[in-house]
């Protein structure tokens, strides 16, 4: 991708999902509540002028993304 805005758009909120997987303790991971926490993150993106994607976020979509990242984490670490 040669457009920085497109890179940002593709990166966020995926980066937030990856952070959830890597830094949240097992007991604090709650896939059903993550979209609610993501709304707060969207406000942070807005304040900083970050281009972010909300179209791919649908019921179950972000949870599936987190599960995939968790699977990769378990393989890589």
C-alpha positions as CSV (number, residue, x, y, z in Angstrom):
1,X,0.0,0.0,0.0
2,X,1.4,3.3,-1.0
3,X,-1.2,5.5,0.8
4,X,-0.5,6.1,4.5
5,X,-4.2,6.8,5.2
6,X,-5.1,3.4,3.8
7,X,-2.4,1.7,5.9
8,X,-3.9,3.4,9.0
9,X,-7.4,2.3,7.9
10,X,-6.3,-1.3,7.5
11,X,-4.3,-1.3,10.8
12,X,-6.9,0.1,13.1
13,X,-8.7,-1.4,15.0
14,X,-6.8,-4.6,14.2
15,X,-3.9,-3.3,16.3
16,X,-6.3,-2.8,19.3
17,X,-7.4,-6.5,18.9
18,X,-3.8,-7.7,18.8
19,X,-3.0,-5.6,21.9
20,X,-6.0,-7.2,23.7
21,X,-4.6,-10.6,22.9
22,X,-1.0,-9.9,23.9
23,X,-1.5,-7.8,27.0
24,X,-4.8,-8.7,28.6
25,X,-4.6,-11.5,31.2
26,X,-6.6,-14.6,30.5
27,X,-9.2,-13.7,33.1
28,X,-9.6,-10.2,31.7
29,X,-10.2,-11.3,28.1
30,X,-13.9,-11.0,27.3
31,X,-14.6,-11.2,23.6
32,X,-18.2,-10.1,24.0
33,X,-17.2,-6.9,25.9
34,X,-14.3,-6.0,23.6
35,X,-16.6,-4.1,21.1
36,X,-17.8,-1.9,23.9
37,X,-14.2,-1.1,24.9
38,X,-13.4,-0.5,21.3
39,X,-15.9,2.4,21.2
40,X,-13.7,4.2,23.7
41,X,-10.8,3.4,21.5
42,X,-12.6,4.9,18.5
43,X,-12.9,8.2,20.5
44,X,-9.1,8.1,21.0
45,X,-8.6,7.6,17.3
46,X,-10.9,10.5,16.5
47,X,-8.9,12.8,18.9
48,X,-5.7,11.9,17.2
49,X,-7.0,12.1,13.6
50,X,-6.4,8.4,13.0
51,X,-8.1,6.8,9.9
52,X,-9.8,3.6,11.1
53,X,-12.1,0.9,9.9
54,X,-15.5,0.2,11.4
55,X,-17.1,-1.6,8.5
56,X,-15.4,-4.9,9.3
57,X,-16.5,-4.8,12.9
58,X,-19.7,-6.8,13.2
59,X,-21.1,-9.1,15.7
60,X,-18.6,-11.9,16.1
61,X,-16.2,-10.4,13.7
62,X,-13.8,-8.8,16.1
63,X,-14.1,-11.7,18.5
64,X,-13.0,-14.0,15.6
65,X,-10.1,-11.7,14.9
66,X,-9.0,-11.9,18.5
67,X,-9.3,-15.7,18.5
68,X,-7.1,-15.8,15.4
69,X,-4.5,-13.5,17.1
70,X,-4.6,-15.7,20.2
71,X,-4.0,-18.8,18.1
72,X,-1.0,-17.1,16.4
73,X,0.4,-15.9,19.8
74,X,0.3,-19.5,21.1
75,X,2.1,-20.7,18.0
76,X,4.8,-18.0,18.0
77,X,5.5,-17.8,21.7
